[in-house]
Amino acid sequence: MQAPKVGVIAVVWHQQQVLLVQRKHAPHAGHWGFPGGKLEWGETMSAGAARELQEETGVIARMDAPFACYDVLAEEAGELAHHYVMVAVRGHYQSGTPVADDDADAVAWFSPEALPFPLCPDLQDIIERSQRG
């Protein structure tokens, strides 16, 4: 039996800019999104977001509690190929210079007024919601 996977994304701000990665793999390969990945067994959502952030970008942040959840349903060849429940966790930058790891083609800081293209679904909404906290 198939079941959705739980993933976490790190929404990290530094000097009024948000950290984004250009995804290398499906779903949404080539699109810009937040660093993140699958939650590991026994790991809190905040700890998972911090781990994924550091693994994917080298950046270290103090993570808050989750602030939003999103469905990621992606098809390939007309069939449902990916089903994730993504939990967004806001992070407060502590240290590190962003460097893209093997899951990303690029990583950079962006102003909400000058975001790259194409964006992953829900990214604009997640940015807006993260700024409220």
Phi, psi and omega in degrees: 000133178274151179217152176298151176259146177264128177236161178234146174234142181259117179256095189250131179249145175205121179053049178062023175234151181250145182272126178232152175239147173267115188293137179267332187239161175294152356282156176067037176304138179087346179273156177269132180209193181268150173300142179173182180175195184288139174286135180267156180305128178080003184262136174287161180297319179294318178294320178296318179296319179296318179296311181298319178302310182293318180297318186277332188230344185082359181274141177248132180219152171273124187261138174276186171289156177302148179238351180195157175232146181222146174272136172238107178241115184231135180260153170222130181054039176078005181240148175294118184250335183221133174221106179239148164253110184261128181255121181271130181234125179281137179238150178248113183309136174242312182195169175107146174256124185299130175224129181291128175272193185289347178274352186229148174274333182201160175213139181196163174271139180225143170284143178301339179274353183221059182281151179285175180224144357277156180259149172295152177304147176072357185299315181299317179297318180297318178300312181299316179294324181290334181285343180284338186269000000 
